[in-house]
């Protein structure tokens, strides 16, 4: 069955049924990327090390997220 045929059949479903399908499809695309997670974890470790060794300055949270 082609994607167009599946879509045509899906359009006959109730809004609730279509929502469940859309939600499931989106969740299937949002899979963790272990390599990317590893890269970000290493970056976080490097930044923390740099901060602890005074090679990186911090910015107060109030400056980063000022209250409006």
C-alpha positions in Angstrom: 0.0 0.0 0.0 1.4 3.4 -0.9 1.7 6.4 1.4 -1.0 8.2 -0.6 -3.4 5.2 -0.1 -2.6 5.1 3.6 -3.2 8.8 3.9 -6.5 8.6 2.0 -7.7 5.8 4.4 -6.4 7.7 7.4 -8.5 10.7 6.5 -11.7 8.6 6.9 -10.9 8.1 10.6 -12.3 10.1 13.5 -10.2 13.1 14.7 -9.2 11.1 17.8 -8.0 8.2 15.7 -6.1 10.5 13.4 -4.5 12.2 16.4 -3.3 8.8 17.8 -1.7 8.0 14.4 -0.1 11.4 14.1 1.2 11.2 17.7 2.6 7.8 17.1 4.3 8.8 13.9 5.9 11.9 15.5 7.1 9.7 18.5 8.7 7.3 16.0 10.7 10.1 14.5 11.9 11.4 17.9 14.3 8.6 18.7 17.4 9.3 20.8 20.7 9.5 18.8 23.3 7.9 21.0 26.2 9.4 19.1 24.7 12.9 19.4 24.0 12.4 23.1 27.6 11.3 23.6 28.9 14.4 21.8 26.7 16.7 24.0 27.7 14.8 27.2 31.4 15.3 26.3 30.8 19.0 25.6 29.1 19.5 28.9 32.0 17.8 30.7 34.5 20.0 28.9 32.5 23.2 29.8 32.3 22.1 33.4 36.0 21.4 33.5 36.8 24.8 32.0 34.5 26.5 34.5 36.2 24.7 37.4 39.6 25.6 36.1 38.6 29.3 35.7 39.0 29.1 31.9 35.4 29.9 31.5 33.4 32.6 33.2 29.8 32.1 34.3 26.9 34.5 33.6 24.4 35.0 36.4 21.0 33.4 35.6 19.3 36.7 36.1 21.3 38.1 33.2 20.6 35.1 31.0 16.8 35.0 31.8 15.8 38.5 32.9 12.4 38.8 34.4 10.0 40.9 32.3 
